[in-house]
Amino acid sequence: MEVVVTGTGTEIGKTVVSAVLLARWAGRVGVTYWKPVATGAEEGSDSLEVASLAGPEVRVLKECYRFAPPLSPHLAARMAGVEIEPERILSACRRHRESAGGGLLVVEGIGGLLVPLTDRGYLLADLLKALDLPCLVVASSQLGTINHTLLTLEALRSRGLSLAGVVLNGPSNLENRRAIERFGRTRVVAELELLDPLSRETVARAASEFDRDGVLERHLLESRPDAGMG
């Protein structure tokens, strides 16, 4: 079982949703978290945050690329004098999928779907297409989210990416949820209110309510661990 947690943009709540999803499945199957490309490491690591929030049962894998400044990955890589190599990430993903042993592998994206990974214009969406994993889209629940979410879903579908559902992050907003489900032709699998304080305990409580209808769970159970990668 594998899923990519992507979003409508940066700072949208992908890391917290990843932690909640992992906590939801911890104890049922082996759970593994991997963020292939990370920037902003000088302000902290998403991998370390997930390890702290989701608990000791989560296996956290090392990033392929990790850069200190909080910049777009293509720019952070250029400043570091390196170039992100997609094949290196794809090879690592093959190994990680095998080592997951049928458990849950959560792969966290970076920024939004169209963030560039290289100066040649290789986008996160191109990488996700090659990874061939279902995408769980994290979006804000607040003003502006309908447009941002529908644009993300359109970009996702136009590239042939598989959609596992949407998570709304923030105060509950029924009308925004209805609009996203209706016009986006999708399901909002969970709504995640602000966790205050953000801690292992609040993540565990949120996990107990996450995907209450089992929409995402059914998608994960139907996913094929041996699906090919381009």
N, C-alpha and C positions, 0 to 999 in steps of 0.2 A: 504494500500500500504506500502510495506516494502522492504528494501534493505540493504545488508551489504556492506560497503565500505572496501575492503581488498586490499592488494597490493603485489608486488613482493619482498618487504623487508621493512625495517624501513627507516624513513626519505625520503619517496618516494612521499609524497604529499597527503596522505589520508585525513588529517584534512582539508586542503584547498579545496580539491574536495568535501568533505562533506559539507563545508560551502557554496560552489558555488551551489551544488545540492539543499540544503535547501533554499537558496535565490531564486533559479529558481522557486520553488513551493510556496514560501511564498506569501500569499495573495490569492492564489487559493484554498488551503486547509490548515488545521492545519498542522504544521510541528514540528516534535520532533526529537531531537538528543540524542543518548545514546552511550557512550563508556563503556562497561561493566568492562573492565580491563585496567588500565592505569599505566604506570611506568614513571619515570622521572619527577615526580611532583615537585621536588625541582628546576627544571628548568622552570616550568610553567605547566599549565593545558591545554590540548587540548579542554576540555569542555568550559573553560573560553574563549579560543581563538575563538571557534565557536560562542559562544554567542556574542562576540565582532564583529566578521566579518559578521555574517549572519543577525544580527539585532534583535530587540525586539520581533518579531513575532515568533521566534523559542523558543520552550520549551526545555530546556536542563535538562536532567535527571542526577541524581547522579550516579557515578560509583558504582559497587558492590565492586570492589577492586581498591585501589589507593595506589601506593608505590612511595616513594621519589626517590630512585636511578634509573638512566637510564639503567636498566638491563633487561634481559629476564624475563618474569613474573614468571617463576618457581623459578628462583634464587632470585628475589626481594622478593617473598613471603617467601622463606626459610629464608632469612636474617631478615625478619620481624617476624619470628616465627609463621607464619600462613600457611595454605594450601588452595589454591584456590579450592572451591567446585563447580563443574559444575552445580549441581542441583540448587544451590542458584541462579546462573545466569539464568538458564532456567526458574525457577519460576518467577524471576523478569521480564524476557522477556514476559512471558504470561500476566502478569499484564500490562506491557507497551503497548503490542499490543492491549489489550482491551481498554486501556485508550486513545489510539490514535484515536479512534472513526472514522476510515475510512480515516484519514489523512495520511500523509507521515511520516513513522518512519525510520530514517537513523541510522543504527547501525555501528559504526566504530570499525574495528578489531585492532589488535596490532601486529606490525611486519609483517611477512609473514605467509602464510598458515601453515607452519610446525613448527612454534615457539611453544615450550612446555609451557603449563600452569601449569603443576604439575611435580613433580619429578618421578611420575609413568609413565610419557610419554604420558599423555593426551594432545593432540595438539590443536591448534586453529582450525584446520580443523575438528577435532572431535566435537568441540563445534558448529561449523557452520553447520555440518551435523545434529546435534540434533536440532538446531534452525530452520532448514528447510526454510531458506530465500535465495532469489537470491543474487548472489555475483557480485558486480561491481569491477573489478580489476583495480587498479591504477598502472601504469608502467611508467618508464622513457621513454622519446622519444629518448634518446641518445645512444651512442655506448654501446653494451652489452645487450641492452634491448630485442632483439629478443630471445636470449637464455633464459634470466631470465623470460620473459613473457611466452614463450612456456612451460617452466618447470612448471610454476605456473598453467597454463591452464591444463596441463597434470595431475598434482596433484589434481586439482579441479575435473576434470572429472572422474578420477579413483576412487574418493570417492563418486561419485554420487551427487555432488553439482551442483546447478543450476547456470548457467552463464548469467548474465544480459548484459555483454559487457565489453569493455576495455576503459579506459581513459588514454591517453598519456599526461604526464606532462613534459613540457620543450619546447625547441625550435622545431618548426615544422620540421619533417623529413619524407618526403613522402615515401622514400624507406623502412624505418623501419615500417611505418604504413602498407604499402602494404604487407610486409613479415608477419607481425603479423596477419593481416586479412586472408591472403592466407593459411599460414601454421598452424595458430591457429584455423582456421575455425570459425571465430568470426567477430564481427563488432567493430571497434573503434567508440564509440558513441560520443566522444568529444576529442579535443586536447586543452590543457590548457597551454598557455605560461606563463612565469614567471610574476607574478603580482608585479609590482614595482611602488609605494610602495604597500605593502600588507595592504589593508584597506577595510572598508565596501564599499567604493565607487568603488574600483577596483573589488571587489568580485561581486558587483551588475552588473557591466558592463560585467564581464565574464559570469555571470548567464544568461544574455540576449542572449548570443550566444551558451550556453551550450546545447548539445543534439539537434542541429539545425534540424536534420532530424526526430526527434521524436522516435528514435529507443528505447531508454531507457524508454521514457514515455509510449509507447505501452506495454512494458514489465511490468512496474509498474501497469498499469491499469488492466492488465490481471492477476496479482498476487492475490492470494486468502488470505485475512486477517485471515481466519479461518483454514489455513493449520495447520496440527498437528505438534507437536514436540515430538521427541523420549525421 
